[in-house]
Amino acid sequence: MAKPKNEPVKLTKTFIDKVQPAAEGYEHYWDIGLKGYGLRVTAAGKRVFIAQGRVRGKAVCATLGPYGEWTEYEAREKARKVLQGMRDGIDPRDAKRQDEAAKVTLRQVADAYMARPGKLKDSSKGEIERHVATTFEAWQNKPITSITEDDCRERYQKILMEGLRGKAPAPGQANQAFAVLRALINFAGRRYKRGDGTPLISHNPVAALKDDWVELKPRTTDIDEKKVGAVWHMLTEARANAYNRDTLASIDLIMLLLLTGARIGELSALTWDRVNLEEAWWHIPDPKNSNPVWLPLSKQAVELLKTRQRVEGSQYVFTSWGKSGHLKDPRDMMKKVSDAAGRKITPHDLRRTFVTLGVTVCGIDLYKMELLTNHVPKGVTAKHYLKTSRLQYLLPEVQRIADWIDAQGKLAAAVVNGDNVVALRA
């Protein structure tokens, strides 16, 4: 029969096997030979080894481990070390917290980083998830502290020279992937602490890429001013002869991108409830820079949207059969745009074309073009005194660009149809 809980006992395997569960709560049994080494027995019969001492004058009780996972001999030896550490001023709870922090994986850090409410857009979360699950697949379930400078250099160089699939160099992907990793490791350094309160990570291994980092030249591709008419004429003709709904949606999306200078993600997911054709504006509630904006629509854009085919049961302006419910990538039609432009053109190049035409051809102030592309000007006066959300007052500027594009398209049509040829007298 067990002795009263306050009377020291000799903790042995035999004693532990025979000790009865506590009547309620738990009871402690302290070893007669090693002061501070004990056993906690719960009412459910669970037996756990403990060590109790003082650290810098404060009483500390540490759990060593459950009986069954630990033998009495293993628990006693661990208790000796823990109790000696307490006498040396080491709190075993801090060590435990430090061990737990050191085990935090890249996947856990990424999940915590993405779970912060209101901090990231779904598109940003998608990019982070893609790189964690694909680019850094081999690292995602390892402790984030195990990622070394050499690991970063090796992986960066591999993507830089071979890409993610080992087919072609991908400097853009390499930079993007390690920018994501750098942010996650910095976050881990702020969020997770060691037992003594110091950051889990004091040095970011991605910093070692400073001498290897490839600076990419900013993209400046757009449709040459002399080719805008040919592109617009091609799109107008294609629209008149579109043979199915998705083709027409692709054409209309591209034409509207050129007329508005919008990002493709902002326009492709446009819903009818964010369009007002009577007042000639459309709305982006959650753009990239988090500045909700109401943008003006030219007469050409309004006419295009008025003649858009609305699909029953769909909220989207550019409805598609895909899972998202809306068109995402008008790839085939963009190839035809590239052919007409005489160079490879991407949807974002249409945005650059809109800005270039506005500034260089139509003489519109750059700060107005920044507003129309939802880049809030950085100047103090512009930031604090200009209207940066309700931009219907910039309708004349949008109309000027649309009229110029339309005029160029008509000139191109005249050349194609021979309307600019005058017969000479015999």
TISEZA-957142 format. One record per residue (C-alpha): residue in one letter; x, y, z; chain; residue number from 1. Coordinates in Angstrom, 2 decimals. Layout:
// residues N
ATOM  aa       xx       yy       zz  ch    i
ATOM   A        X        Y        Z   A  NUM
...
END
This chain:
// residues 426
ATOM  aa       xx       yy       zz  ch    i
ATOM   M     0.00     0.00     0.00   A    1
ATOM   A     1.31     3.44    -0.90   A    2
ATOM   K     2.57     5.73     1.84   A    3
ATOM   P     0.90     9.15     2.35   A    4
ATOM   K     1.75    11.51    -0.50   A    5
ATOM   N     3.91    13.84     1.64   A    6
ATOM   E     6.09    11.06     3.02   A    7
ATOM   P     9.15    10.23     0.85   A    8
ATOM   V     9.20     6.79    -0.76   A    9
ATOM   K    11.70     4.79    -2.70   A   10
ATOM   L    10.58     5.14    -6.32   A   11
ATOM   T    11.07     1.79    -8.00   A   12
ATOM   K     9.36    -0.03   -10.84   A   13
ATOM   T     7.58    -2.25    -8.31   A   14
ATOM   F     6.27     0.74    -6.35   A   15
ATOM   I     5.11     2.52    -9.51   A   16
ATOM   D     3.29    -0.58   -10.81   A   17
ATOM   K     1.44    -1.06    -7.49   A   18
ATOM   V     0.62     2.54    -6.56   A   19
ATOM   Q    -3.12     3.23    -6.61   A   20
ATOM   P    -4.78     6.09    -8.54   A   21
ATOM   A    -5.56     9.25    -6.60   A   22
ATOM   A    -9.02     9.52    -5.11   A   23
ATOM   E    -9.48    12.74    -7.04   A   24
ATOM   G    -7.22    15.11    -8.93   A   25
ATOM   Y    -3.68    13.82    -8.43   A   26
ATOM   E    -1.12    12.88    -5.78   A   27
ATOM   H     2.64    13.35    -5.64   A   28
ATOM   Y     5.19    10.81    -4.36   A   29
ATOM   W     8.74    12.06    -3.78   A   30
ATOM   D    11.80     9.85    -3.95   A   31
ATOM   I    13.66     9.31    -0.68   A   32
ATOM   G    17.05     9.10    -2.38   A   33
ATOM   L    17.00    11.97    -4.92   A   34
ATOM   K    15.52    15.16    -3.54   A   35
ATOM   G    13.15    16.84    -5.97   A   36
ATOM   Y    12.54    13.71    -8.06   A   37
ATOM   G     8.95    12.47    -7.90   A   38
ATOM   L     5.93    10.80    -9.43   A   39
ATOM   R     2.54    12.32   -10.13   A   40
ATOM   V    -0.40     9.89   -10.09   A   41
ATOM   T    -3.79    11.05   -11.39   A   42
ATOM   A    -7.26     9.81   -10.57   A   43
ATOM   A    -7.30     8.20   -14.02   A   44
ATOM   G    -4.24     6.16   -13.07   A   45
ATOM   K    -1.77     8.06   -15.25   A   46
ATOM   R     1.79     8.06   -13.85   A   47
ATOM   V     4.14    10.90   -14.80   A   48
ATOM   F     7.71    11.54   -13.62   A   49
ATOM   I     8.41    15.07   -12.38   A   50
ATOM   A    11.30    17.14   -11.01   A   51
ATOM   Q    10.85    20.03    -8.60   A   52
ATOM   G    13.39    22.60    -7.48   A   53
ATOM   R    14.13    26.31    -7.36   A   54
ATOM   V    15.53    28.50   -10.14   A   55
ATOM   R    16.83    31.91    -9.05   A   56
ATOM   G    14.67    31.70    -5.95   A   57
ATOM   K    11.45    30.65    -7.68   A   58
ATOM   A     9.86    27.22    -7.30   A   59
ATOM   V     9.77    25.30   -10.58   A   60
ATOM   C     8.13    21.94   -11.32   A   61
ATOM   A     9.03    20.28   -14.61   A   62
ATOM   T     7.39    17.29   -16.28   A   63
ATOM   L     9.94    14.67   -17.30   A   64
ATOM   G     7.68    12.22   -19.10   A   65
ATOM   P     5.03     9.52   -18.63   A   66
ATOM   Y     5.78     6.12   -17.15   A   67
ATOM   G     5.75     3.59   -19.99   A   68
ATOM   E     7.49     5.92   -22.39   A   69
ATOM   W    10.19     6.41   -19.77   A   70
ATOM   T    11.55     3.72   -17.46   A   71
ATOM   E    12.19     4.58   -13.81   A   72
ATOM   Y    15.94     4.47   -14.45   A   73
ATOM   E    15.72     6.83   -17.47   A   74
ATOM   A    13.50     9.25   -15.56   A   75
ATOM   R    15.86     9.26   -12.53   A   76
ATOM   E    18.88    10.04   -14.73   A   77
ATOM   K    17.03    12.83   -16.49   A   78
ATOM   A    15.88    14.20   -13.14   A   79
ATOM   R    19.50    14.41   -11.97   A   80
ATOM   K    20.39    16.57   -15.01   A   81
ATOM   V    17.30    18.76   -14.74   A   82
ATOM   L    17.76    19.34   -10.99   A   83
ATOM   Q    21.44    20.18   -11.51   A   84
ATOM   G    20.38    22.63   -14.25   A   85
ATOM   M    17.95    24.28   -11.83   A   86
ATOM   R    20.75    24.72    -9.30   A   87
ATOM   D    22.76    26.34   -12.11   A   88
ATOM   G    19.88    28.74   -12.85   A   89
ATOM   I    18.45    26.93   -15.89   A   90
ATOM   D    14.66    26.73   -16.11   A   91
ATOM   P    13.78    23.42   -17.87   A   92
ATOM   R    10.54    24.93   -19.15   A   93
ATOM   D    12.55    27.45   -21.14   A   94
ATOM   A    14.60    24.65   -22.64   A   95
ATOM   K    11.42    22.83   -23.58   A   96
ATOM   R     9.98    25.93   -25.25   A   97
ATOM   Q    13.27    26.39   -27.09   A   98
ATOM   D    13.18    22.80   -28.32   A   99
ATOM   E     9.59    23.26   -29.52   A  100
ATOM   A    10.44    26.52   -31.31   A  101
ATOM   A    13.42    24.89   -33.00   A  102
ATOM   K    11.09    22.26   -34.49   A  103
ATOM   V     8.84    24.77   -36.29   A  104
ATOM   T     8.73    23.82   -39.97   A  105
ATOM   L     8.64    25.95   -43.09   A  106
ATOM   R     5.10    24.68   -43.69   A  107
ATOM   Q     3.96    25.78   -40.22   A  108
ATOM   V     5.54    29.21   -40.69   A  109
ATOM   A     3.89    29.63   -44.11   A  110
ATOM   D     0.47    28.62   -42.74   A  111
ATOM   A     0.80    31.10   -39.86   A  112
ATOM   Y     1.98    33.84   -42.25   A  113
ATOM   M    -0.97    33.31   -44.60   A  114
ATOM   A    -3.51    32.99   -41.76   A  115
ATOM   R    -3.07    36.60   -40.58   A  116
ATOM   P    -6.47    38.26   -41.15   A  117
ATOM   G    -6.58    41.06   -43.69   A  118
ATOM   K    -2.87    40.93   -44.51   A  119
ATOM   L    -2.72    39.07   -47.83   A  120
ATOM   K    -4.86    38.78   -50.92   A  121
ATOM   D    -5.87    35.38   -52.23   A  122
ATOM   S    -3.52    35.81   -55.20   A  123
ATOM   S    -0.58    36.46   -52.86   A  124
ATOM   K    -1.49    33.44   -50.76   A  125
ATOM   G    -1.63    31.38   -53.96   A  126
ATOM   E     1.91    32.42   -54.92   A  127
ATOM   I     3.25    31.64   -51.45   A  128
ATOM   E     1.51    28.25   -51.40   A  129
ATOM   R     2.85    27.43   -54.86   A  130
ATOM   H     6.45    28.10   -53.89   A  131
ATOM   V     6.26    26.36   -50.50   A  132
ATOM   A     4.58    23.26   -51.96   A  133
ATOM   T     6.58    23.13   -55.22   A  134
ATOM   T     9.76    25.21   -55.26   A  135
ATOM   F    10.65    24.31   -51.66   A  136
ATOM   E     8.84    20.97   -51.48   A  137
ATOM   A    11.90    19.19   -50.04   A  138
ATOM   W    12.16    21.77   -47.24   A  139
ATOM   Q     8.56    22.40   -46.27   A  140
ATOM   N     8.33    19.75   -43.52   A  141
ATOM   K    11.80    20.36   -42.09   A  142
ATOM   P    12.60    22.82   -39.28   A  143
ATOM   I    12.93    26.27   -40.79   A  144
ATOM   T    16.13    26.72   -38.76   A  145
ATOM   S    17.71    23.89   -40.77   A  146
ATOM   I    17.71    25.93   -44.01   A  147
ATOM   T    21.30    27.03   -44.57   A  148
ATOM   E    23.03    29.60   -46.76   A  149
ATOM   D    24.48    26.79   -48.88   A  150
ATOM   D    20.99    25.34   -49.36   A  151
ATOM   C    19.76    28.71   -50.59   A  152
ATOM   R    22.67    29.24   -52.97   A  153
ATOM   E    22.33    25.78   -54.47   A  154
ATOM   R    18.56    25.98   -54.97   A  155
ATOM   Y    18.67    29.53   -56.31   A  156
ATOM   Q    21.32    28.67   -58.89   A  157
ATOM   K    19.44    25.58   -60.01   A  158
ATOM   I    16.21    27.53   -60.67   A  159
ATOM   L    18.19    30.38   -62.20   A  160
ATOM   M    19.86    28.09   -64.74   A  161
ATOM   E    17.28    25.32   -65.23   A  162
ATOM   G    13.92    26.62   -64.01   A  163
ATOM   L    11.49    24.77   -61.78   A  164
ATOM   R    11.13    21.90   -64.26   A  165
ATOM   G    14.72    21.75   -65.41   A  166
ATOM   K    13.91    22.91   -68.94   A  167
ATOM   A    15.03    26.53   -69.27   A  168
ATOM   P    16.55    29.34   -67.18   A  169
ATOM   A    14.01    31.13   -65.00   A  170
ATOM   P    15.60    34.13   -63.25   A  171
ATOM   G    12.21    35.70   -62.60   A  172
ATOM   Q    10.93    32.59   -60.83   A  173
ATOM   A    14.16    32.29   -58.85   A  174
ATOM   N    13.88    35.86   -57.59   A  175
ATOM   Q    10.19    35.52   -56.78   A  176
ATOM   A    10.63    32.21   -54.94   A  177
ATOM   F    13.44    33.46   -52.73   A  178
ATOM   A    11.69    36.75   -52.06   A  179
ATOM   V     8.86    34.60   -50.64   A  180
ATOM   L    11.29    32.50   -48.60   A  181
ATOM   R    13.04    35.60   -47.28   A  182
ATOM   A     9.71    37.03   -46.09   A  183
ATOM   L     8.73    33.76   -44.38   A  184
ATOM   I    12.05    33.44   -42.54   A  185
ATOM   N    11.90    37.09   -41.41   A  186
ATOM   F     8.38    36.42   -40.13   A  187
ATOM   A     9.59    33.33   -38.25   A  188
ATOM   G    12.30    35.42   -36.61   A  189
ATOM   R     9.67    37.87   -35.32   A  190
ATOM   R     6.97    35.37   -34.41   A  191
ATOM   Y     8.88    32.52   -32.74   A  192
ATOM   K    11.18    32.97   -29.74   A  193
ATOM   R    13.70    30.80   -27.97   A  194
ATOM   G    13.35    30.00   -24.30   A  195
ATOM   D    15.41    33.05   -23.32   A  196
ATOM   G    13.21    35.37   -25.41   A  197
ATOM   T    15.68    35.85   -28.26   A  198
ATOM   P    14.42    35.42   -31.86   A  199
ATOM   L    14.34    31.89   -33.23   A  200
ATOM   I    16.26    33.11   -36.30   A  201
ATOM   S    18.73    35.96   -35.97   A  202
ATOM   H    20.24    35.66   -39.47   A  203
ATOM   N    18.26    35.10   -42.66   A  204
ATOM   P    20.16    32.64   -44.90   A  205
ATOM   V    18.59    34.17   -48.02   A  206
ATOM   A    20.81    37.20   -47.38   A  207
ATOM   A    23.70    35.09   -48.65   A  208
ATOM   L    22.30    35.46   -52.18   A  209
ATOM   K    23.23    39.15   -52.30   A  210
ATOM   D    26.20    38.52   -54.61   A  211
ATOM   D    24.30    35.94   -56.71   A  212
ATOM   W    21.03    37.84   -57.09   A  213
ATOM   V    20.20    38.64   -60.71   A  214
ATOM   E    18.71    42.10   -61.22   A  215
ATOM   L    16.01    41.82   -63.86   A  216
ATOM   K    15.46    44.63   -66.30   A  217
ATOM   P    11.97    46.12   -66.00   A  218
ATOM   R     9.70    45.13   -68.86   A  219
ATOM   T     8.83    47.99   -71.19   A  220
ATOM   T     7.13    46.16   -74.05   A  221
ATOM   D     4.01    47.75   -75.51   A  222
ATOM   I     2.25    48.03   -78.84   A  223
ATOM   D     4.13    50.42   -81.09   A  224
ATOM   E     2.14    53.58   -81.74   A  225
ATOM   K     2.21    52.84   -85.49   A  226
ATOM   K     0.73    49.37   -84.92   A  227
ATOM   V    -2.13    50.32   -82.59   A  228
ATOM   G    -4.48    50.90   -85.53   A  229
ATOM   A    -3.72    47.50   -87.05   A  230
ATOM   V    -4.34    45.76   -83.71   A  231
ATOM   W    -7.60    47.61   -83.10   A  232
ATOM   H    -8.83    46.91   -86.62   A  233
ATOM   M    -7.99    43.22   -86.23   A  234
ATOM   L    -9.91    43.05   -82.96   A  235
ATOM   T   -12.90    44.91   -84.42   A  236
ATOM   E   -13.07    42.53   -87.38   A  237
ATOM   A   -12.62    39.48   -85.15   A  238
ATOM   R   -15.44    40.68   -82.90   A  239
ATOM   A   -17.79    41.03   -85.84   A  240
ATOM   N   -17.03    37.47   -86.91   A  241
ATOM   A   -16.65    35.72   -83.54   A  242
ATOM   Y   -17.99    32.17   -83.81   A  243
ATOM   N   -18.53    31.27   -80.14   A  244
ATOM   R   -19.08    32.82   -76.72   A  245
ATOM   D   -15.58    32.24   -75.34   A  246
ATOM   T   -13.91    33.72   -78.41   A  247
ATOM   L   -16.09    36.82   -78.17   A  248
ATOM   A   -15.31    37.10   -74.45   A  249
ATOM   S   -11.57    36.95   -75.22   A  250
ATOM   I   -11.84    39.68   -77.85   A  251
ATOM   D   -13.94    41.95   -75.62   A  252
ATOM   L   -11.62    41.46   -72.66   A  253
ATOM   I    -8.57    42.44   -74.74   A  254
ATOM   M   -10.31    45.48   -76.21   A  255
ATOM   L   -11.39    46.61   -72.76   A  256
ATOM   L    -7.87    46.10   -71.39   A  257
ATOM   L    -6.58    48.45   -74.09   A  258
ATOM   L    -9.33    51.01   -73.39   A  259
ATOM   T    -8.90    51.01   -69.59   A  260
ATOM   G    -5.30    50.07   -68.85   A  261
ATOM   A    -6.53    47.63   -66.19   A  262
ATOM   R    -4.67    44.61   -64.89   A  263
ATOM   I    -6.03    41.43   -66.43   A  264
ATOM   G    -6.94    39.97   -63.03   A  265
ATOM   E    -9.00    43.06   -62.17   A  266
ATOM   L   -10.93    43.02   -65.42   A  267
ATOM   S   -11.28    39.30   -66.15   A  268
ATOM   A   -13.10    38.76   -62.83   A  269
ATOM   L   -15.34    41.83   -63.28   A  270
ATOM   T   -18.95    41.27   -62.21   A  271
ATOM   W   -21.99    43.08   -63.54   A  272
ATOM   D   -22.82    44.59   -60.15   A  273
ATOM   R   -19.57    46.60   -60.37   A  274
ATOM   V   -20.45    48.20   -63.70   A  275
ATOM   N   -22.63    51.28   -64.18   A  276
ATOM   L   -23.18    51.92   -67.88   A  277
ATOM   E   -25.54    54.86   -67.38   A  278
ATOM   E   -22.96    56.80   -65.37   A  279
ATOM   A   -20.05    55.28   -67.32   A  280
ATOM   W   -17.87    53.79   -64.57   A  281
ATOM   W   -16.65    50.47   -63.23   A  282
ATOM   H   -15.46    49.58   -59.75   A  283
ATOM   I   -12.52    47.63   -58.29   A  284
ATOM   P   -13.30    47.00   -54.59   A  285
ATOM   D   -10.09    45.22   -53.63   A  286
ATOM   P    -7.22    46.10   -55.99   A  287
ATOM   K    -3.54    45.26   -55.63   A  288
ATOM   N    -2.74    48.44   -53.67   A  289
ATOM   S    -5.85    48.07   -51.45   A  290
ATOM   N    -7.22    51.41   -52.68   A  291
ATOM   P   -10.86    50.84   -53.81   A  292
ATOM   V   -11.40    52.78   -57.00   A  293
ATOM   W   -14.21    53.85   -59.36   A  294
ATOM   L   -12.85    54.29   -62.88   A  295
ATOM   P   -14.45    56.08   -65.85   A  296
ATOM   L   -15.51    54.30   -69.04   A  297
ATOM   S   -15.16    55.83   -72.48   A  298
ATOM   K   -18.04    55.76   -74.96   A  299
ATOM   Q   -16.32    52.91   -76.81   A  300
ATOM   A   -16.00    50.89   -73.60   A  301
ATOM   V   -19.62    51.54   -72.66   A  302
ATOM   E   -20.81    50.44   -76.10   A  303
ATOM   L   -18.69    47.29   -75.90   A  304
ATOM   L   -20.17    46.38   -72.51   A  305
ATOM   K   -23.72    47.17   -73.62   A  306
ATOM   T   -23.39    44.65   -76.43   A  307
ATOM   R   -21.83    41.98   -74.20   A  308
ATOM   Q   -23.87    38.79   -74.07   A  309
ATOM   R   -25.07    38.24   -70.50   A  310
ATOM   V   -25.11    34.59   -69.46   A  311
ATOM   E   -28.01    33.48   -67.30   A  312
ATOM   G   -26.86    32.34   -63.87   A  313
ATOM   S   -23.44    34.01   -64.17   A  314
ATOM   Q   -22.40    37.17   -62.35   A  315
ATOM   Y   -19.32    37.67   -64.52   A  316
ATOM   V   -18.97    40.03   -67.46   A  317
ATOM   F   -16.53    37.64   -69.14   A  318
ATOM   T   -18.16    34.29   -68.38   A  319
ATOM   S   -16.27    31.11   -69.16   A  320
ATOM   W   -16.85    27.37   -68.86   A  321
ATOM   G   -13.82    27.02   -66.57   A  322
ATOM   K   -13.91    26.28   -62.84   A  323
ATOM   S   -13.52    29.93   -61.89   A  324
ATOM   G   -16.61    30.84   -63.90   A  325
ATOM   H   -14.82    33.65   -65.73   A  326
ATOM   L   -12.22    34.01   -68.45   A  327
ATOM   K    -8.64    34.11   -67.16   A  328
ATOM   D    -6.19    33.93   -70.05   A  329
ATOM   P    -7.22    34.93   -73.60   A  330
ATOM   R    -4.11    33.17   -74.89   A  331
ATOM   D    -5.19    32.34   -78.46   A  332
ATOM   M    -6.47    35.84   -79.17   A  333
ATOM   M    -3.32    37.38   -77.66   A  334
ATOM   K    -1.30    35.47   -80.26   A  335
ATOM   K    -3.28    37.25   -82.97   A  336
ATOM   V    -2.67    40.57   -81.20   A  337
ATOM   S     1.04    39.79   -81.22   A  338
ATOM   D     0.93    38.99   -84.94   A  339
ATOM   A    -0.81    42.29   -85.68   A  340
ATOM   A     1.61    44.21   -83.44   A  341
ATOM   G     4.69    42.57   -84.93   A  342
ATOM   R     6.04    41.55   -81.51   A  343
ATOM   K     5.02    39.35   -78.61   A  344
ATOM   I     2.39    41.15   -76.55   A  345
ATOM   T     1.08    40.09   -73.14   A  346
ATOM   P    -2.06    41.35   -71.37   A  347
ATOM   H     0.13    43.54   -69.14   A  348
ATOM   D     1.70    45.08   -72.26   A  349
ATOM   L    -1.77    46.41   -73.10   A  350
ATOM   R    -1.68    48.26   -69.77   A  351
ATOM   R     1.68    49.78   -70.67   A  352
ATOM   T     0.31    50.73   -74.09   A  353
ATOM   F    -2.59    52.58   -72.46   A  354
ATOM   V    -0.19    54.61   -70.30   A  355
ATOM   T     2.24    55.29   -73.17   A  356
ATOM   L    -0.51    56.52   -75.48   A  357
ATOM   G    -1.99    58.68   -72.74   A  358
ATOM   V     1.30    60.44   -72.01   A  359
ATOM   T     3.11    60.57   -75.35   A  360
ATOM   V     0.26    60.83   -77.86   A  361
ATOM   C    -2.63    62.41   -75.96   A  362
ATOM   G    -0.54    64.69   -73.75   A  363
ATOM   I    -2.15    63.62   -70.48   A  364
ATOM   D    -0.27    64.42   -67.27   A  365
ATOM   L     1.60    61.46   -65.83   A  366
ATOM   Y    -0.05    61.77   -62.41   A  367
ATOM   K    -3.46    61.40   -64.09   A  368
ATOM   M    -2.29    58.25   -65.85   A  369
ATOM   E    -1.05    56.95   -62.49   A  370
ATOM   L    -4.50    57.50   -61.03   A  371
ATOM   L    -6.24    55.87   -64.01   A  372
ATOM   T    -4.07    52.76   -63.57   A  373
ATOM   N    -4.68    52.88   -59.79   A  374
ATOM   H    -1.16    53.81   -58.84   A  375
ATOM   V    -1.70    56.39   -56.10   A  376
ATOM   P     0.82    59.21   -56.68   A  377
ATOM   K     3.62    59.40   -54.10   A  378
ATOM   G     3.76    63.19   -53.82   A  379
ATOM   V     2.34    64.72   -50.63   A  380
ATOM   T    -0.06    67.01   -52.48   A  381
ATOM   A    -1.36    64.26   -54.75   A  382
ATOM   K    -1.75    61.76   -51.90   A  383
ATOM   H    -3.56    64.08   -49.52   A  384
ATOM   Y    -5.47    66.48   -51.74   A  385
ATOM   L    -6.40    64.66   -54.95   A  386
ATOM   K    -9.35    62.34   -55.26   A  387
ATOM   T    -7.72    58.94   -55.60   A  388
ATOM   S   -10.80    56.69   -55.46   A  389
ATOM   R   -13.69    58.38   -57.24   A  390
ATOM   L   -12.05    59.06   -60.60   A  391
ATOM   Q   -15.05    59.79   -62.81   A  392
ATOM   Y   -13.70    63.31   -63.20   A  393
ATOM   L   -10.97    61.83   -65.42   A  394
ATOM   L   -13.49    60.70   -68.05   A  395
ATOM   P   -12.25    63.33   -70.61   A  396
ATOM   E    -8.74    61.82   -70.42   A  397
ATOM   V   -10.00    58.26   -70.88   A  398
ATOM   Q   -12.18    59.40   -73.77   A  399
ATOM   R    -9.22    61.12   -75.45   A  400
ATOM   I    -7.23    57.86   -75.45   A  401
ATOM   A   -10.19    55.80   -76.68   A  402
ATOM   D   -10.93    58.25   -79.50   A  403
ATOM   W    -7.31    58.11   -80.65   A  404
ATOM   I    -7.28    54.30   -80.66   A  405
ATOM   D   -10.61    54.22   -82.50   A  406
ATOM   A    -9.39    56.71   -85.09   A  407
ATOM   Q    -6.25    54.67   -85.71   A  408
ATOM   G    -8.36    51.58   -86.16   A  409
ATOM   K   -10.49    53.31   -88.80   A  410
ATOM   L    -7.37    54.47   -90.63   A  411
ATOM   A    -6.06    50.92   -90.65   A  412
ATOM   A    -9.41    49.67   -91.95   A  413
ATOM   A    -9.30    52.24   -94.75   A  414
ATOM   V    -5.87    51.00   -95.81   A  415
ATOM   V    -7.00    47.36   -95.76   A  416
ATOM   N   -10.17    48.14   -97.75   A  417
ATOM   G    -8.44    50.46  -100.17   A  418
ATOM   D   -10.57    53.44   -99.13   A  419
ATOM   N    -7.48    55.62   -99.09   A  420
ATOM   V    -6.71    54.95  -102.78   A  421
ATOM   V    -7.66    57.74  -105.19   A  422
ATOM   A    -7.98    56.94  -108.90   A  423
ATOM   L    -5.89    59.26  -111.08   A  424
ATOM   R    -7.22    60.74  -114.32   A  425
ATOM   A    -6.05    59.11  -117.49   A  426
END
